[in-house]
Structure formats: C-alpha cells, structure tokens
Amino acid sequence: MTIALTACGEPDRPTVVAVDTLCTSTTRYHATEDQRAAFKADRPLWEVLVNWLAAFNQVRDRRCLQPSPGN
C-alpha cells in the first residue's frame, strides 16, 4: 500500500510512504496448549498446517523484523 502524506512538508510535493500490510495487519502465529496437544495426538492430520504456519512466521520475520533503511 502506498500513502501520500500532504500535511507534512510542501502541499504540492507530498511525501510518499510505502506500508507493508503484512507487517501491520498480522502477528506471528503462536500455538495454544490445546493446539499442541491436538498436534501430538494426531500429527499426520495437523503436520501440513503446522508446517505452513511455521513458513508463514519465517516469511513474516524476514519482511517485518528487518531494520528500517537508514537506521
């Protein structure tokens, strides 16, 4: 998503800011105790979902936990 900020600086030259909505609208997945117990009770059923969630966390961490450019 791109946002143009016109209240700051010169109105005829807005500041353009890019916002990664993955980082602003999601959080890392953390399993509850009940979910861990269900996984242990029937691993083949839940393993694909657990692997997908772990991959999501990796992608999110790579994109969202990096320092901002210039910092």
N, C-alpha and C positions, 0 to 999 in steps of 0.2 A: 504494500500500500504506500502511496506517496501522498504527502501532505504539504500544502503550500502555506507557510506562515506569513501573513501580511501585516500583522500587528507589530511585528518587530522590524526594525530597520526601515528601509525605504519602501513605501507602498507600491511604487512602480516596479520594484525589483524584489519580489517575495523570496523568502528563504525556502528552499525545497528540502524536505526531510523524508528519508525512507524509513518505514517502520516494518519490522519483520513480525507479522501477526502470529507466527508460530511461537515466538518468544513472549508475546504479550497476552495471548489467549489460552495458553496451555501451561501445565505444570508437569514435572516428572511423575511418572507412574510409580506408586508405592503400593505393594500388595498388603492386604489386611491379614490378620491371623487366620480368619476363616478361609480366605482365598488360598493361603499357603497350605492349610490343611486339606482343602479340596484338591490342590495340585498333587500333594503327597499321596492322597487316596486313589487318584486316577490320573497318573502322569500322562499316559498316551492321549487322553482326551484334552488336557489343558496345555500340553507342551507347545503346540503351534502358536497359541495365543500368547503364552508367556515369552516365547522367542520373539514374536512380533513386538510386544511391549518393550522388551529389552532393546531391540533395534531402534524403536522409537526414541527411547531415552538416549541412546548413543547419538542419533541424528540431532535431537534437540540440544544435547550438551555441546556438540560440536558447533552448532549455529548460535546458541544463546549464551554460552559461558565464556566466549572469547572476549578479550578486552576491546573496547571501542577504538577505532582508528584514531591515532593521535594521542592516546593516553598511555 
